[in-house]
């Protein structure tokens, strides 16, 4: 509300935005020509789907134009929220899609915790502007062209070799795992249980990228993990077996606290097919015991 007041914008509470883009368009039509109204601040609830918001406010026929997506975060609660299986996925997505992150800092006694939280946020959303909410501070407006593309998430920047670690990371690290060979499903299950369930190579907060299971040889999957929840979603079926089958293997980005990059990558390397297994071919791979859930469901580490 302070942001709307300071800029001469109309504040639209979450109760109205929940009614959908049609309600917002009607409001824009109603107030758009009113003297002194320069824009709108749309409030959304904590479970908002940012991808849907960006899509609705970037559609060619919408009356509104999205220029800044602000995610408000309480740094004191960030780590506990990321431990919540129900909350982690939505929270990470909101951080990654944001063009601005408004941070409510804890008291001075927890400066180390705040630095770690800010370091994590800088890894998750490297392109977002950040400012601390102090004494009613209001950030300068960000004019992001969401119709062109949303801000790049940290994992995307890592896979594109464009990520630059912040000067002060608070113990947060990032790494990339690349491997042409597909994963053996049972060995990958064991690695995931150790990594996500036991924290064997540090606390992995976020990992994402592209993966291939030998037991599902003709489909490349999107690997999407936040907190303890990992989801594999099919992207596309490979057009041909043979040479192109191995061209799309593993390309994964990991972000977390005190990551043991060497240990994690070594464990993942042990989970891919051996020379003998690779030579056995896809028909043999289809016989591997695969306990991963069906596509679009989740694996809990």
C-alpha positions in Angstrom: 0.0 0.0 0.0 2.9 2.3 0.7 4.3 1.5 -2.7 1.0 2.4 -4.4 0.7 5.6 -2.3 4.2 6.9 -3.0 3.8 6.4 -6.8 0.2 7.5 -7.2 -0.8 4.0 -8.1 -4.1 2.2 -7.2 -3.7 -0.7 -4.8 -5.6 -3.8 -5.7 -5.8 -6.3 -2.8 -5.4 -10.1 -3.2 -9.1 -10.6 -2.8 -9.7 -8.9 -6.1 -6.7 -10.3 -8.0 -7.8 -13.8 -7.1 -10.9 -13.2 -9.4 -8.6 -13.4 -12.4 -7.3 -11.3 -15.2 -10.8 -10.3 -16.4 -11.4 -8.5 -13.1 -8.1 -6.7 -13.4 -8.9 -5.7 -17.0 -12.3 -4.3 -15.9 -10.6 -2.3 -13.2 -8.0 -0.9 -15.6 -10.8 0.2 -18.0 -12.7 1.8 -15.1 -9.8 3.7 -13.6 -7.3 4.0 -16.4 -8.4 7.4 -17.5 -8.9 8.8 -14.0 -6.7 11.9 -13.3 -3.8 11.1 -11.1 -3.8 7.4 -11.6 -0.4 6.3 -13.0 -0.6 2.6 -12.6 -1.6 -0.3 -10.3 0.0 -2.4 -7.6 -1.6 -5.8 -7.7 -1.3 -7.9 -4.5 -1.2 -11.7 -4.7 -1.3 -14.3 -1.9 1.6 -16.4 -0.7 0.6 -19.3 -2.9 0.4 -17.3 -6.1 1.7 -19.0 -9.3 4.1 -16.4 -10.8 4.2 -18.2 -14.2 0.4 -17.8 -14.5 0.6 -14.1 -13.4 3.3 -13.3 -15.9 1.4 -15.1 -18.7 -1.9 -13.4 -17.9 -0.3 -9.9 -17.6 1.9 -10.3 -20.7 -0.9 -11.6 -23.1 -1.5 -9.4 -26.1 -5.1 -8.8 -25.3 -4.7 -7.8 -21.6 -5.2 -4.1 -20.6 -2.4 -4.2 -18.0 1.3 -4.3 -18.7 3.5 -6.0 -16.1 6.7 -4.0 -15.4 7.8 -5.2 -11.9 7.2 -8.5 -10.0 8.0 -7.9 -6.3 8.4 -10.9 -4.0 8.4 -10.0 -0.3 10.5 -12.3 1.9 11.0 -12.6 5.6 14.6 -13.7 5.9 14.1 -15.1 9.4 11.6 -17.6 8.0 13.2 -18.4 4.7 15.1 -21.5 5.7 12.2 -23.0 7.6 9.9 -22.3 4.7 12.3 -24.1 2.4 12.1 -27.1 4.7 8.4 -27.2 4.2 7.5 -29.8 1.5 4.2 -27.9 0.9 5.8 -24.5 0.7 9.3 -24.9 -0.9 8.3 -25.3 -4.5 6.0 -22.3 -4.7 8.5 -20.2 -2.7 11.5 -21.0 -4.9 9.4 -20.3 -8.1 8.3 -16.9 -6.7 11.9 -16.0 -5.9 13.2 -17.1 -9.3 10.5 -15.2 -11.3 10.8 -12.0 -9.4 12.3 -8.8 -10.8 12.5 -7.3 -7.3 13.0 -9.0 -3.9 11.9 -7.0 -0.9 13.7 -8.4 2.1 12.5 -8.1 5.7 15.7 -8.6 7.7 15.8 -10.3 11.1 17.3 -8.5 14.2 21.0 -7.7 14.3 21.7 -10.7 16.5 21.1 -13.0 13.5 23.4 -11.2 11.0 25.0 -14.5 10.0 21.6 -16.1 9.2 20.6 -13.0 7.2 23.8 -13.1 5.2 23.2 -16.8 4.4 19.6 -16.1 3.4 20.7 -13.2 1.1 23.4 -15.4 -0.4 20.9 -18.1 -1.2 18.5 -15.5 -2.8 21.4 -14.1 -4.9 22.0 -17.6 -6.2 18.4 -18.4 -6.9 17.6 -15.1 -8.6 20.8 -13.4 -9.8 19.0 -10.9 -12.0 16.5 -9.6 -9.5 17.0 -6.3 -7.7 17.2 -6.6 -3.9 16.4 -4.1 -1.2 15.9 -4.3 2.6 12.5 -3.2 4.0 13.5 -0.6 6.6 11.6 2.3 8.0 9.0 2.2 5.2 11.6 2.1 2.4 10.2 1.9 -1.1 12.3 0.6 -3.9 13.0 2.4 -7.1 10.7 1.1 -9.9 12.1 -1.7 -12.1 10.9 -1.8 -15.7 11.3 -5.4 -16.8 10.1 -6.5 -20.2 8.2 -9.6 -19.1 6.6 -9.9 -22.5 10.1 -10.6 -23.8 11.3 -12.9 -21.0 11.1 -13.2 -17.2 14.4 -12.8 -15.2 16.7 -15.7 -15.5 16.7 -18.1 -12.6 20.1 -19.0 -11.1 20.0 -22.6 -12.3 19.4 -21.4 -15.9 22.4 -19.0 -15.6 24.5 -21.9 -14.3 23.6 -24.2 -17.2 24.3 -21.4 -19.7 27.7 -20.7 -18.0 26.6 -17.1 -17.2 26.3 -17.3 -13.5 28.6 -15.1 -11.4 28.7 -15.9 -7.7 28.0 -13.0 -5.3 30.9 -11.5 -3.4 29.4 -12.6 -0.1 27.7 -15.9 -0.4 26.9 -16.8 3.2 28.1 -20.3 2.7 26.0 -20.9 -0.3 27.6 -22.6 -3.3 26.6 -23.7 -6.8 27.9 -26.4 -9.1 27.1 -28.0 -12.4 27.0 -31.7 -13.3 27.3 -32.8 -16.9 27.3 -36.4 -18.1 26.4 -37.9 -21.5 25.4 -41.3 -20.1 21.9 -41.9 -18.7 21.3 -42.7 -15.1 20.8 -46.2 -13.8 17.4 -45.7 -11.9 18.3 -47.8 -8.8 21.8 -46.2 -8.4 20.3 -42.7 -8.8 17.6 -43.5 -6.2 20.4 -44.3 -3.7 22.3 -41.1 -4.5 19.1 -39.0 -4.1 18.3 -40.6 -0.7 21.8 -39.8 0.5 21.8 -36.3 -1.0 18.3 -35.0 -0.2 17.4 -37.3 2.7 20.7 -37.4 4.6 22.5 -34.3 3.4 25.7 -36.2 2.6 27.2 -33.5 0.3 25.8 -30.4 2.0 22.3 -29.1 2.1 20.9 -29.0 -1.5 18.2 -26.3 -1.6 17.6 -26.2 -5.3 18.6 -28.3 -8.3 17.2 -28.2 -11.8 18.1 -29.1 -15.4 17.8 -31.9 -17.8 18.2 -35.6 -17.1 17.7 -39.0 -18.7 16.9 -42.4 -17.0 18.2 -45.4 -18.9 14.9 -47.2 -18.0 13.0 -44.4 -20.0 15.6 -44.1 -22.8 13.7 -42.2 -25.4 12.5 -39.3 -23.2 14.5 -36.4 -21.8 13.1 -35.2 -18.4 13.1 -31.8 -16.7 14.7 -32.3 -13.2 13.0 -29.9 -10.8 13.9 -30.0 -7.1 13.2 -27.6 -4.2 13.8 -28.6 -0.6 13.2 -32.4 -0.3 10.8 -32.6 -3.2 12.1 -33.7 -6.7 9.9 -33.9 -9.7 10.8 -35.4 -13.1 8.6 -34.1 -16.0 8.9 -35.4 -19.5 10.0 -32.8 -22.0 10.0 -34.5 -25.4 10.6 -37.9 -26.9 13.9 -38.2 -28.7 13.2 -38.6 -32.4 15.5 -41.5 -33.1 17.4 -44.1 -31.0 21.1 -44.6 -31.6 23.6 -41.8 -31.8 21.3 -39.0 -30.8 20.1 -41.1 -27.8 23.3 -40.3 -25.9 23.6 -36.7 -27.0 21.1 -35.6 -24.4 22.3 -36.9 -21.0 22.6 -35.1 -17.7 23.0 -31.3 -17.4 22.1 -30.3 -13.8 22.6 -27.2 -11.6 22.8 -27.5 -7.8 22.5 -24.7 -5.3 22.9 -25.2 -1.5 24.7 -24.6 1.7 28.3 -26.0 2.1 28.0 -28.1 -1.1 30.7 -30.7 -1.6 30.9 -30.4 -5.3 33.5 -33.1 -5.8 31.8 -35.6 -3.7 28.3 -34.9 -5.2 29.6 -35.1 -8.8 31.5 -38.3 -8.0 28.4 -39.9 -6.6 26.3 -38.9 -9.6 29.0 -40.2 -11.9 28.8 -43.6 -10.2 25.0 -43.6 -10.8 25.3 -43.5 -14.6 25.6 -46.6 -16.8 28.9 -48.5 -16.9 30.6 -49.4 -20.1 29.1 -52.9 -20.1 25.6 -51.6 -19.3 25.9 -48.9 -22.1 26.9 -51.5 -24.7 23.9 -53.7 -23.7 21.6 -51.1 -25.3 18.1 -49.7 -24.7 16.3 -53.0 -24.8 18.3 -54.2 -21.8 17.8 -50.8 -20.1 14.1 -51.2 -20.3 14.3 -54.2 -18.0 16.0 -52.2 -15.1 13.9 -52.0 -11.9 12.6 -48.4 -11.9 10.9 -47.2 -8.6 10.6 -43.6 -9.7 7.0 -42.4 -9.8 5.2 -42.0 -13.2 5.8 -38.8 -15.0 4.5 -35.6 -13.4 4.5 -37.0 -9.9 7.1 -36.4 -7.2 10.0 -38.3 -5.6 10.7 -37.4 -2.0 14.3 -37.8 -1.0 
